[in-house]
Amino acid sequence: MTSQPVPSAFQVHASDNVATLLGEAGDGSVVTIVGPGGKTELTVREKIAMGHKIALAAIAEGEAITKFGVVIGIAMRQIGPGEWVHLHNCRSQLDERSGSFDLETGAPPKGAEYA
């Protein structure tokens, strides 16, 4: 009998409220979070691709999303622990258009004029 590898994620800075997945994680799987505080486990609430962010704790609408110890975005809605953090639920503080970009490619919507 073979066992499935346990997905893992890396929290860069102790103040980060997201971690980066080091492999794909399925809905309901348990991810090992490794970072400055040691190791913890978190249940994934939806499928998350490798390299994408997972919320480590509840993030309120309007709250800062922190990675590398710095704010990388703002939550557009409540985000629960174990949820995928991406363009559908956060936006850039630097670029208000970020909420309309394609989830898979990051491309702006067709016909949009971006200088």
N, C-alpha and C positions, 0 to 999 in steps of 0.2 A: 504494500500500500504506500503510495507516495503522498506526501503532504504538500499543500500549496504554500509557496513562500508568503510570509507576512509582509504586506506592503509597509513601506516606511516613508517618513517625511522629515524634513530638516527645518528646525526653527533657528534662524540665524542669530537673533539678538533676544535677550531676555524680555525686552518690552514688546516684542512682536506679537500680534494677535492672529497671525497666519503662519503657516508652514508650507514648504514646497514639497510636493509629492515626488519621490524618487522612483516611482513605478506607478502603473495604473492601479486604482483602487475601485472596487465595485461597491454598490449600494449595500450597506449592512456589514461590510468587512471591517475588521479592526486594524487600525494603522498604528504602528509604533512611531511616536514622535521623539526625535532625538534632537537635543539642543543644549543650551547653557544650563538648564535646570536638570539635566540627566535625561532619563527615558520615561515617557508616559504613553498611555494608549488612548485612542479616540475612535469611536464608531463613525464610519462614513455614512452620510445621509443621502448621497446620490453618487453616481459614477463620476470619478474625477480622473482625468488623464495625467500621465506623467508630466512633471514640470509645472503643473498648475497648482494654485493655492487652495488650502483647506483652512477654514476658520477654526481656531483653537478654543474659542469661547464665544459667547453671544456678542454680537456687534450690533448696536442699535442703529436705526436709520439716522443718518447725519453724522455718525461717529467716524473717526479716523481709522483707516486700515493701515497698519504699521508693519513694515518689513525692513530688515537691515537696520532697525532702530529709528527709522524715519517714516513719515507719513507718505504713503504711495497712492492713496485714494480716499474716497469718502463713500460710505455705505449708502446706497440709494433706497434700501429697505432693510428691515430687520434680517440679520443673517445668523442662523443658529450654529452652534458648535458642530463640526463635522460636515458643514455645507461647503460646496464649491464657491470660491470667491473669484469672480471674473467680471467681464463686461456687462452681464445681465443684472448684476446686483451692486456694482460699484462704479464710480466714475473718477476720473482724474481731477485733481484740483487745478491742474495746469491747462487742461484742454476740456472744455465743457462738452465737446462733441463726442467724447469717448463713450458715452452711454449708447450711441447709435451704431457703433462699429460691429461688424460681423463677429459672432462668437468664435467661429473656427479660425478665420484668417486675420481678424483685426482690421479688415479693410473697411473704408467708409461706405455708406449705402450708395447704390448706383444712382448717378445723376447729382450727387452731392458735390458742391463746389468747395474745395478746401485749398486755400493758398498756403 
